[in-house]
């Protein structure tokens, strides 16, 4: 079981991993080469292989703050038909690992989705007797209002056949994701639409970081004079610290994502903010360290 934890003042954050993969840069990035990866030798051994493949994870964070348990992003999920063959019809032990870390599903108070992509909403639901039901029955699921408005329009367009979506090797069928991972939560009356600066608890708030999707948010934690931030997908890999211009093939607005990424690293650089990369492989946590006009990601000792 791959679990890591960090203490930020009175708040505890625990990472539970679902999947890890090594990928060539052409899988997820529009303007990145193997030579680029090999030049950034500081990425090894945690975030890149000797051969120049990127190491990344799909994982969730459980934030314990003010007596509440908040799970941030819910990975890919089991039993779901997905275009990416590595994510299709999974039968993994994520829920067992979550419970083994001390967080059985019925103990979760809040499900917080930084955005509504397939690998961030999958465990919102589970399949029981042929029906999708909320995995966390006692939780309120927080969806960004701007994010939901955007995906609602895309669902309508996709059903009408007005758009064609191609995303690297993985095809994101927004209608299917809605039907198996979002709509059952809404039908159960468990969701809440929130603004991009929503305050979850006095120690945990959202921060708008648009670009990857129109309503994308990150999560800021402040407690006892300490600070941490969970990135979401404003960046997918630490190489984007050194190469902020590198765009994900999954970005809705690549230039907005670039601008957001630079602004985010400028605001959160230095030792005062612990950065938890949503797709960063272990050790996952570290600091943005300035390096000329770009950055490095220095892992937490």
Helices and strands as residue ranges (DSSP letters): E 3-8, E 11-23, H 34-39, G 41-43, E 54-65, E 68-72, H 94-100, G 105-107, E 110-112, G 118-120, G 122-124, E 125-128, E 131-134, E 140-144, H 145-160, H 174-177, I 178-182, H 183-187, E 191-194, E 199-201, E 204-208, E 217-223, E 226-230, G 232-234, H 239-242, H 254-268, E 273-276, E 285-291, E 294-299
